């Protein structure tokens, strides 16, 4: 028989009320805690499924949070065959308050979204030996390029190369490189487009180290602070004196006169290479001996890009009007960084390859004319042309240089470009 509320002793009623209140508080606290945490298992499962299941879980394991739900946005022909997309994969995974990860992969027929000009490949950044690609410090972007010689089909025509870009907040650049390589290798394996030496992948090795290509530090090797005196700052150039660029400064056989300081990329790539040489010594703050004469080259570059990567790089120059055959140029040099470039095309190990060399002449003591620039005589222009052609010949034929190492042959000169507007 039920007992009426009015007949329950007052002390028991107070106890029941307190118990009910505590129960409601506990339930509310459980809901709050569940909302604030307890997402780790779900987030880990999501990482394993996300981006077509291509993310390297072991690399991301320590970055997966417990107190925020992951949100995923993804599309691409790799996920849904036949989907109208320029990307093989475009995937964003985010955790509120903890940053996120963005990955994009596409065939290189769609053009690499980051510029591949010589100056872009020489700008401060990070490179992983054995991986074609780099992280740009200025733009905080990372890309790599991988080969798929058996053919990789996206929305457009088949291509033999693909690119992968990765951005991840609160992660090291080394982690980003490793994610990019794993993604590229996974796509190649899934699409069966690998090489003879790596039939199930791209032959890219997951990088064990990443090199800062331009390290500033104080006199004691520590980080540079705003208050540091300019004269106490030192710069390390890890690519200084690299073997593949040694031909530019070789005693008795260098293609250009003078003493040169050389640097180059450290990617160890068969798809691209860049070398730079200069007469200016930053440590002494003056030209190397002997002092360069008027119009004599004071900097020189030599670069190569193979396969679709080469066509992408050529388009970067073409878009800016810096390609052979573009004749709408003044007769007068108005840019103190003026250079004369020479282009060539070869067949190399990585496919059809574009080569570009350039020389920047010494303009320090040449007087401006009435137009505010320097008007070259016919003989001066011919002298610059001779320097560029000598540099190209030295680059293509250097025993330790990149073109010889990549078995380049059937070379055709494409023409010169006056880069001085």
Long-range contacts (C-beta under 8 A, 24 or more apart in sequence): 36-67, 37-66, 37-67, 38-66, 39-65, 39-66, 39-67, 39-68, 39-69, 39-70, 40-64, 40-65, 40-66, 42-69, 42-70, 43-68, 43-69, 43-70, 43-95, 46-70, 46-72, 46-93, 47-93, 50-74, 50-91, 50-93, 51-89, 51-91, 51-93, 51-103, 51-183, 52-76, 52-78, 52-79, 52-89, 52-91, 52-186, 52-190, 54-89, 54-182, 54-183, 54-186, 54-187, 54-190, 55-93, 55-101, 55-103, 55-179, 55-182, 55-183, 56-178, 56-179, 56-182, 59-175, 59-178, 59-179, 59-182, 60-101, 60-179, 63-98, 63-168, 63-170, 63-171, 64-95, 65-95, 65-97, 65-98, 67-97, 68-95, 68-96, 68-97, 68-98, 69-95, 69-96, 70-94, 70-95, 71-95, 71-96, 76-105, 77-154, 77-155, 78-105, 78-187, 78-190, 84-155, 85-154, 85-155, 86-110, 86-154, 86-155, 86-156, 87-154, 88-152, 88-154, 88-162, 88-187, 89-183, 89-187, 98-169, 98-170, 99-168, 99-169, 99-170, 99-171, 100-168, 100-169, 101-166, 101-167, 101-168, 101-169, 101-171, 101-179, 102-165, 102-166, 102-167, 102-168, 103-164, 103-165, 103-166, 103-179, 103-180, 103-183, 104-164, 104-165, 105-162, 105-163, 105-164, 105-165, 105-183, 105-184, 105-187, 106-154, 106-162, 106-163, 107-152, 107-153, 107-154, 107-156, 107-158, 107-159, 107-161, 107-162, 107-308, 108-145, 108-159, 108-161, 108-162, 108-163, 108-307, 108-308, 108-309, 108-312, 109-154, 109-156, 109-157, 109-159, 109-308, 110-154, 110-156, 111-312, 111-315, 112-143, 112-145, 112-163, 112-309, 112-312, 113-143, 113-165, 114-139, 114-141, 114-143, 114-165, 115-316, 116-272, 116-305, 116-309, 116-312, 116-313, 116-316, 117-313, 117-316, 117-317, 118-274, 118-276, 118-301, 118-303, 118-356, 118-358, 121-265, 121-272, 121-274, 121-303, 122-263, 122-265, 122-274, 122-276, 122-301, 124-213, 124-214, 125-213, 125-214, 126-173, 126-177, 126-210, 126-211, 126-212, 126-213, 127-210, 127-211, 127-213, 127-265, 127-266, 127-267, 128-174, 128-177, 128-207, 128-209, 128-210, 128-211, 128-267, 129-207, 129-209, 129-211, 129-266, 129-267, 129-268, 130-204, 130-205, 130-207, 130-267, 130-268, 131-177, 131-180, 131-181, 131-204, 131-205, 131-207, 131-267, 131-269, 132-267, 132-269, 132-270, 132-271, 132-272, 132-309, 133-163, 133-177, 133-180, 133-267, 134-213, 134-265, 134-267, 135-173, 135-176, 135-177, 135-210, 137-214, 140-167, 141-165, 141-167, 142-166, 142-167, 142-173, 142-176, 142-177, 142-180, 143-180, 144-177, 144-180, 144-181, 144-184, 144-204, 145-271, 145-309, 146-181, 146-184, 146-185, 146-188, 146-202, 146-204, 147-195, 147-202, 147-203, 147-271, 147-307, 147-350, 148-188, 148-191, 148-193, 148-194, 148-202, 149-193, 149-194, 149-195, 150-192, 150-193, 150-194, 151-193, 152-187, 152-188, 152-191, 152-193, 153-191, 159-308, 160-307, 160-308, 160-351, 161-271, 161-307, 161-308, 161-309, 162-187, 162-188, 172-210, 173-210, 174-207, 174-209, 174-210, 177-207, 177-210, 178-206, 178-207, 181-205, 181-206, 181-207, 182-206, 211-238, 211-266, 212-238, 213-237, 213-238, 213-239, 213-265, 213-266, 235-282, 237-263, 238-266, 239-263, 239-264, 239-265, 239-266, 242-266, 242-275, 243-400, 244-273, 244-275, 244-400, 244-401, 244-402, 244-405, 245-275, 245-276, 245-277, 245-302, 245-401, 246-400, 247-394, 247-395, 247-398, 247-399, 247-400, 247-401, 248-275, 248-277, 248-300, 248-302, 248-394, 249-277, 253-394, 254-394, 255-390, 255-391, 255-393, 255-394, 255-395, 256-297, 256-300, 256-359, 256-387, 256-390, 256-391, 256-394, 257-296, 258-288, 258-290, 258-292, 258-296, 259-288, 259-289, 259-290, 260-288, 260-300, 261-288, 270-306, 270-349, 270-350, 270-406, 271-305, 271-306, 271-307, 271-309, 271-350, 272-303, 272-304, 272-305, 272-306, 272-309, 272-313, 273-303, 273-304, 273-402, 274-301, 274-302, 274-303, 274-304, 275-301, 275-302, 275-303, 275-395, 275-402, 276-300, 276-301, 277-301, 292-362, 293-362, 294-361, 294-362, 294-363, 294-364, 294-365, 294-366, 295-361, 295-362, 295-363, 295-366, 295-380, 295-383, 295-384, 296-361, 296-362, 296-387, 297-359, 297-360, 297-361, 297-362, 297-387, 297-391, 298-360, 298-361, 298-362, 299-339, 299-359, 299-360, 300-357, 300-358, 300-359, 300-360, 300-391, 301-356, 301-357, 301-358, 302-355, 302-356, 302-357, 302-391, 302-392, 302-395, 302-401, 303-355, 303-356, 303-357, 304-348, 304-353, 304-354, 304-355, 304-356, 304-402, 304-403, 304-406, 304-408, 305-353, 305-354, 306-348, 306-349, 306-350, 306-351, 306-352, 306-353, 306-406, 307-350, 307-351, 307-352, 307-353, 309-350, 310-351, 310-352, 310-353, 310-354, 311-354, 313-354, 314-354, 317-356, 317-417, 322-417, 322-419, 323-417, 324-414, 324-415, 324-416, 324-417, 325-415, 326-417, 329-418, 329-420, 329-421, 330-373, 330-421, 331-375, 331-376, 332-369, 332-371, 332-373, 332-374, 332-375, 332-376, 333-363, 333-373, 333-374, 333-375, 333-376, 333-420, 334-371, 334-372, 334-373, 334-374, 334-420, 334-421, 335-419, 335-420, 335-421, 336-363, 338-363, 338-419, 338-420, 339-419, 339-420, 340-384, 340-385, 340-387, 340-388, 340-416, 340-417, 340-418, 340-419, 340-420, 341-388, 341-416, 341-417, 341-419, 342-388, 342-389, 342-391, 342-392, 342-413, 342-415, 342-416, 342-417, 343-413, 343-414, 343-415, 343-416, 343-417, 344-392, 344-396, 344-411, 344-412, 344-413, 344-414, 345-411, 345-412, 345-414, 346-396, 346-403, 346-408, 346-409, 346-410, 346-411, 346-412, 347-408, 347-409, 347-410, 348-403, 348-406, 348-407, 348-408, 348-409, 349-406, 349-407, 350-406, 353-406, 353-408, 355-392, 355-395, 355-396, 355-403, 355-408, 355-411, 357-388, 357-391, 357-392, 357-395, 358-388, 358-419, 359-384, 359-387, 359-388, 359-391, 361-387, 385-416, 388-416
